[in-house]
């Protein structure tokens, strides 16, 4: 009788990958239990916060795979979904406009964009740190109703006013400047233009990537709609210089990126047809 020996060769990185997946599954199960009220997370959070100085973030590198996990013990960030208010805006973006929600990563926040516009999405998500009075109140509302909170335009104006008199982080100041520009586009376009110029000048590497992306996307859209085609094209080109493939995949959705590609092509065609160019 001939014995057939079958050798099973397991790549050396597989056990590590399975361990990572098991850890992620345990964390997700714990999060579900917390949301359902079966686990009170205070003790766990205190333990994780104590580790932050030694392990502020966790990055796991394996061949052809990388997993970035959020900072241990980090507070949820507030995210405000802002869509364009015009006939071209799709039904999904229109329904999500001015909703505020919480999340722990920009990737998680970006998943909220499900635009149906064939030319790409013009919506942005504005992050707020959530450590001052008005944002803490919003976090409490989110925790109590376990879902997004719909804000009116007056609510956003009040948020901006409270941010001006409160002690807030620099990137929250920039976020509120962007929100001010969006609200002024129809009534005070010159003021909106000034705010966008200031936001683009201040949106440096020291600010969250979502804020910089929002500054590019909304200002390019506004410049184009206002007839400032050369300015719009320059902003769009700067956007592509900054958002390489790596940055794009981590912080932008495909509809957002496709929208900027469509805008660049449209602007180039418009400027080529212009008699002044």
TAKATA-V332278 format. One record per residue. N is the residue number from 0. RES is the residue in one small letter. D_CENTER is the distance of its C-alpha to the mean C-alpha in whole Angstrom. Layout:
# TAKATA-V332278
N,RES,D_CENTER / N,RES,D_CENTER
This chain:
# TAKATA-V332278
0,x,65 / 1,x,62 / 2,x,59 / 3,x,56 / 4,x,53 / 5,x,50 / 6,x,47 / 7,x,44 / 8,x,42 / 9,x,38 / 10,x,36 / 11,x,36 / 12,x,32 / 13,x,32 / 14,x,33 / 15,x,30 / 16,x,28 / 17,x,29 / 18,x,29 / 19,x,25 / 20,x,25 / 21,x,27 / 22,x,25 / 23,x,22 / 24,x,24 / 25,x,26 / 26,x,22 / 27,x,21 / 28,x,25 / 29,x,25 / 30,x,21 / 31,x,23 / 32,x,26 / 33,x,24 / 34,x,23 / 35,x,26 / 36,x,28 / 37,x,30 / 38,x,29 / 39,x,28 / 40,x,26 / 41,x,27 / 42,x,29 / 43,x,27 / 44,x,24 / 45,x,27 / 46,x,28 / 47,x,25 / 48,x,24 / 49,x,28 / 50,x,26 / 51,x,23 / 52,x,26 / 53,x,27 / 54,x,24 / 55,x,21 / 56,x,19 / 57,x,20 / 58,x,20 / 59,x,22 / 60,x,24 / 61,x,26 / 62,x,28 / 63,x,25 / 64,x,23 / 65,x,20 / 66,x,18 / 67,x,16 / 68,x,16 / 69,x,14 / 70,x,16 / 71,x,19 / 72,x,20 / 73,x,16 / 74,x,16 / 75,x,13 / 76,x,10 / 77,x,10 / 78,x,7 / 79,x,9 / 80,x,9 / 81,x,11 / 82,x,13 / 83,x,16 / 84,x,20 / 85,x,22 / 86,x,24 / 87,x,22 / 88,x,19 / 89,x,19 / 90,x,20 / 91,x,17 / 92,x,15 / 93,x,17 / 94,x,18 / 95,x,14 / 96,x,14 / 97,x,14 / 98,x,13 / 99,x,12 / 100,x,11 / 101,x,11 / 102,x,10 / 103,x,10 / 104,x,8 / 105,x,4 / 106,x,7 / 107,x,8 / 108,x,5 / 109,x,5 / 110,x,9 / 111,x,9 / 112,x,10 / 113,x,13 / 114,x,15 / 115,x,18 / 116,x,19 / 117,x,21 / 118,x,20 / 119,x,16 / 120,x,13 / 121,x,13 / 122,x,10 / 123,x,7 / 124,x,5 / 125,x,6 / 126,x,7 / 127,x,10 / 128,x,12 / 129,x,15 / 130,x,18 / 131,x,20 / 132,x,22 / 133,x,20 / 134,x,17 / 135,x,19 / 136,x,21 / 137,x,18 / 138,x,17 / 139,x,21 / 140,x,21 / 141,x,18 / 142,x,20 / 143,x,23 / 144,x,22 / 145,x,20 / 146,x,17 / 147,x,15 / 148,x,17 / 149,x,18 / 150,x,18 / 151,x,21 / 152,x,21 / 153,x,23 / 154,x,21 / 155,x,18 / 156,x,21 / 157,x,22 / 158,x,19 / 159,x,19 / 160,x,23 / 161,x,23 / 162,x,20 / 163,x,23 / 164,x,25 / 165,x,24 / 166,x,23 / 167,x,19 / 168,x,17 / 169,x,17 / 170,x,13 / 171,x,14 / 172,x,16 / 173,x,14 / 174,x,12 / 175,x,15 / 176,x,16 / 177,x,14 / 178,x,14 / 179,x,18 / 180,x,18 / 181,x,17 / 182,x,19 / 183,x,22 / 184,x,22 / 185,x,25 / 186,x,27 / 187,x,27 / 188,x,25 / 189,x,27 / 190,x,25 / 191,x,22 / 192,x,22 / 193,x,23 / 194,x,20 / 195,x,18 / 196,x,21 / 197,x,20 / 198,x,16 / 199,x,17 / 200,x,19 / 201,x,18 / 202,x,14 / 203,x,16 / 204,x,15 / 205,x,16 / 206,x,12 / 207,x,9 / 208,x,8 / 209,x,4 / 210,x,8 / 211,x,10 / 212,x,8 / 213,x,8 / 214,x,12 / 215,x,13 / 216,x,12 / 217,x,14 / 218,x,16 / 219,x,17 / 220,x,18 / 221,x,20 / 222,x,22 / 223,x,23 / 224,x,24 / 225,x,26 / 226,x,28 / 227,x,26 / 228,x,26 / 229,x,27 / 230,x,24 / 231,x,22 / 232,x,23 / 233,x,23 / 234,x,19 / 235,x,18 / 236,x,20 / 237,x,19 / 238,x,15 / 239,x,17 / 240,x,19 / 241,x,16 / 242,x,13 / 243,x,16 / 244,x,16 / 245,x,15 / 246,x,12 / 247,x,11 / 248,x,12 / 249,x,9 / 250,x,6 / 251,x,7 / 252,x,9 / 253,x,13 / 254,x,13 / 255,x,11 / 256,x,13 / 257,x,16 / 258,x,16 / 259,x,16 / 260,x,19 / 261,x,21 / 262,x,20 / 263,x,22 / 264,x,24 / 265,x,25 / 266,x,25 / 267,x,28 / 268,x,30 / 269,x,30 / 270,x,31 / 271,x,34 / 272,x,35 / 273,x,35 / 274,x,39 / 275,x,38 / 276,x,36
